[in-house]
């Protein structure tokens, strides 16, 4: 088996000796930082479907509104960290590109050296629940700690879970803790919110019908904290890009 290459500068120690005037000392070798970016991206647990998501390959087509929303998200990532609004909330219908833009921002932030973590909302809740269920013989309580402690958390599909007191209390706890400690949160949701400009009523054959809104799924406390800490972006009403892609063939 071929042996692993040893750095010619430090001989594999990770440090090099430097001389400054009459003083000598050790400093980290460049080889210690090689591959750190790829390791950070791997640790972020971005799903394979979105692993290459970027602002450059976002399908904005000829839609000016979509391009404007992309520019706003890109500016958030380029100016990160943002003291006034450390978080980002993307609201819109399925297939408008929310997750793509959120991951593009996360990857740009990763490049700056921040620790990031992608979490599917439903999966995160299931992992946290199993960690607190003695019958499951599970010790996955780290999922809850990770959601609290990671430098930048991306919560995808926020609110995509039936409402229970436990769900509301759990998500309120995570959002409140991150807000109180100014820890950035990027979130996406398909659920409408009237204060974000989304229609919570839709016309049907039987008249006007109420749509389940963001506050119905996460509660008023968590929603209030989200609006306090996040730049809120409502995606424009466009055709589902997944359907649009199929039409190309």
N, C-alpha and C positions, 0 to 999 in steps of 0.2 A: 504494500500500500504506500502511495506517495506521501511523504511527510508534508505537513502544513508549512507554507512559506513563512519564514521568520523575517520581521522587519529589519532592514539593513541599518536603519538609524539607531534603533534602541535595542536590537538583539532580542526582541520579544519581551522586554521588561515593562514597556509602556511609558518609559521616561527617558529623557535625554539630558546629558549634562551640558549646561551652558556656562560660559565664562563671561563675567561682566566686571571689567576693571580688575580689582584684586579679589573679587568675590566669585565663587563658583556655586552652582546649585542645580537642582533637577527641576524639569518642567515636563508636563505631559507631552508625549510624542503625538504627531499628527495621526499616526495609525490608530490611536485610540478612538478617534472620531470618525474613521472610515466605516461606513455601514450603519452609523447611528440613525440616520434618517430613515433607512429602510426598516430598521428594527422598531423605531417609533411608529411607523405606519402599520407594521404587522401587529404591534401591541394595541393599536387603535381598534382592531377587529372590524374594519370596514368590510361589508359583504362583497364577495367577488363581483356581483353585478355592478357595483358602483366603485370598484377599486381604481378605475381609470377616469372617474368623473372629474371634469375640470371646467373652468369657465370657457376655455377654448373650444371644447366639443359640446357645449350646451346647445340644444336644438331650439334656438329662438326663431328660426325661419325668418320671415319678413315681418314679424310682429313687433312693432315699436314698444308696446307696453311690456312685453316679455324682456326685450333688451334692456329697458329701463330698470326692471326689477333685478335683472342679472347685475347691472352696474351698481345698484345699491348694495347687493350682497357682496360683490367683489370689493367695494369700498370698505365695507365692514371688515372683511378679512385683511385687506391691505393696511388698514389703520389699527388693527388689533395689536395690543389690548385697548379696549375702549372704556375709559373710566366712568363716563356718564351712563352709558347703556352697554353693560358687558355682555348682554345676550342678544339672541336673534330668534324671532318667531315667524315662521313662514306658514301662512294660512291660505288654503285654496282647494279646489276640486281635485280628484284623482287625475293623474296624468298631466299635471301642469308643470312638472319639473322641480317640485319642492325638494325632494330628497337629493336629486342631482346637484342642485345649487348648494344645499346644506353640506354635502360631502365635499364639493369643490372648495367651499370656505374652510372646512375642517382640514383638508389637505394643505391648503395655503398656510393655515395656522401651524400645522405640523412642521412645515418647512422652516418656521421661525424658531423651532426648538421646544414648543410646548407639548406637554403630555395630553393626549386626546383619547376619547373613548366613544365609539359608536354603539348605541343600544337601541334595539327594537323595543318599543314600549311594552307590547304584550309579553315578549320574551323576558324582559327585565322583571316584570311583575311576577311571572311564573317562577323565575329563579329565586326571587326574594321570598315568595310564599313557600316554596319547597324548603328554603333554608330555615324557615321558622316552623316547619311542620315536623314534630317529633316522629310521627308515623312513617315519614319518608326516609328516616335514617340518613338525612342529608345535613351537610354542614356548609351549605353554600351561602352563608350570611355575608360573605365577601362581596356578593353582587350589590347588596345595599350599601356597603362601605365604599365600593368603587364609584357608585353613582353619586355619593356625597363628596368623595375626596379627590377624584381625578380633576386635573386642572381645567380641562374643557370637556363638557359632556354634550353629546348629540343624542337627543331623544327623538326617534323617528316614529311618526304615526301616533302622536300624543292623543290620548282619549279613545283609542281603538280598543276598548275593553268595557264590558258591562259594568255598570255602576254598583259598587257595594261600599259600605262604610270603610272596610279595610283598604280598598283601592284608593278611595278619596283621601284617607288619612296618610297612606303611604306616599302618594305623589305630592300631597301638600307638604309633607315632611321633607322630601327631597328638594322640592323647588324653594321652600322657605329657607332651608339650610344654605343652599347655594346662593340665594339672594342676600341673606344676612352676611355671608362671608365674601360677597362680591366674586363668586366663582362663576365664570361664563357658562351659559347654557344655550345651545342651539336646538331649537325644536321645530318639528313640522307637524301639521295636523290637517285632516280633511274636513274637520268640523267647522261650521260657520261661526262667526262672532259679529254681532251687530256693531259693536264699537270699532271693529276693524274694517267695517264697510261691507261685510257679507250679509246677504239676505238670509234671514232665519225663517222666512215663510216662502213657500213656493205654490204656484197655481196648479191645481189639479182639476180633473173633471168634476170633482165634488166641491170645488171651491178652494179657498186658501188653506194650506196645511202647514203646521209648524214642523220645522226640521230640528232634530237633536243638535243642540249647540255645544260649544266648547265648555261653557260653564256647567252644563248638565252632566258632563262626563268627569270633570276634574274638580268641580266645586268652585265657589266664589273666592275662597281664600287663595287657592293656588293660582287661579286666573288673575286675580289682582296682583299677585307677586310677579307673574309673568309679564304683565303690562308695565310693571314698575321697572323691571330689569332689562327688558328686551326692546330692540328696534322691531316693530311689528310690520311685516310686509304681506299685503294681500295680493296673491297671484291673480292675474287677469283671467277672465273666462275665455278659455281657448279649448279647441278640440284635444281630447286625450292624445298625448304624443305617441302612446303605444299603438293606438288605432291608426294614427297618421303614418307611422312607420310601416305598418302592414300594407298600406295603400300604395307604397312605393313599388312593391313587387307585382 
